[in-house]
Amino acid sequence: MDFAQSPRTQDYVKRIRAFMQAHVAPLEAEHLREIAERKIGFDHTEWKVSPKVEAVKAKAREAGLWNLFLPDAELGAGLSNVDYASLAEEMGRSFLAPEIFNCNAPDTGNMEVLWKYGTPEQKETWLKPLLAGEIRSAFCMTEPDVASSDATNMQASATIDGDEIVINGKKWWSTGIGHPNCKIAIFMGLTDPQAARHGQHSMVLVPLETKGVTIKRMLPVFGEYDPPYGHGEVWFDNVRVPKSNLILGAGKGFQIAQGRLGPGRIHHCMRCIGAAERAMQLMIERGLSRVAFGKPLINLGGNRERIADLRIAIDQARLLTLYAAWKIDKAGGMAALNEISAIKVIAPNVLQQVCDAAIQMHGAGGLSYDFPLTALYAQARVLRLADGPDEVHRGMIAKVELAKYAVAKPKAAA
């Protein structure tokens, strides 16, 4: 195993870092301040696209820092998961950076689905404008009325009716649904209840302007609505779309989901590492610059030991994530399921630990908008539920581990 950055990756990292320092960091502070001052709330119809963000996105595209996540040399950068992981870490240091480079979730996952499974018509209609950054998308899977930690519980339906698919049900925590440029959602629903457990569901492309699609409300996270993206509850009432909007085929929903989640979790986890590095930097800078009881904060209350422990934890999480990325590159996502579950547990938890320590070092200021720490903390806490809660991933890891020591059952007595 070799996790050393290739010369090409080193060049990308250097360029991304310089671009973020020059264009993203100044814009991020201004952007977040404007949102806070305008008190943008739950009414997503009032949310606007920032012209300044769009201008910086145009600069990123001109600089060749665009669609870096896609392992297609013509449509993206053609990087491996290991190579892209370092880029994702750099982007994770900023809330705005992923969108600036057109590498933000859930668009990356949706674009990967269309790139890998979409028909030529679906790619032309939806993948092309997504790759161009002209539109945004959402992914509608989690439901309010069932325990979505078990995805087979989904009750929302996608029923084939002749040349159409009829969609009914409620979805929530559909990230990005509030964005003014969000035009398409990938809906996962029950198609055939009689089929095998993981062959009952399908994924369907649903334009948000379709009759019967209603964004009922935007959902706050720790009191914040995260404009202009947001997380929405969406109701589908007898929504009809052409059968050609079906992705890959009926009953292929879980097959697509497995292909979608592997690389996407690498992206999420490496962005967590980048966010943890930013929180660590803020913590150390604060500890060195503030004095209490005649000493810098860094020298009080075991803070040096905390920093050492956090450095160890961040580096461990990074190495485990790179290992999972390497395994996906070598053998595919199915071969790395255990490692993917492991990083999905460790990366957000490490970020949460670093943010908590950084907030403590900042005192009351760490709870305010003056620093990004509460937002980073919220990101960590959300990711411990998104793409499956910690308990589901730990269950998967334990199942694999116990299987190593399984003893054959004794034969029943004659």
Buried (B, 14 or more C-beta within 10 A) or exposed (E): EEBEBBEEBEEBBEBBEEBBEEBBBEBBEEBBEEBEEEEBEBEBEEBEEBEBBEEBBEBBBEBEBBBBBBBBEEBBBBBBBBBBBBBBBBBBBBBBBBBBBBBBBBBBBBBBBBBBBBBEEBBEBBBBBBBEBEBBBBBBBBBBEBEBEEBEEBEBBBBBEEEBBBBBBBBBBBBBBBBBBBBBBBBBBBBBEEEEEBBBBBBBBBBBEBEBBBBEBBBEBEEBBBBBBBBBBBBBEEBBBEEEBBBBEBBBBBBBBBBBBBBBBBBBBBBBBBBBBBBBEBBBBBBEEBEEEEEBBBBBEEBEEBBEBBBEBBEEBBEBBBBBBBBBBEEEBEEBBBBBBBBBBBBBBBBBBBBBBBBBBBEEBBEEEEBBBBBBBBBBBBBBBBBBBBEBBBBBBEEBEEEEEEEEEEEEEE
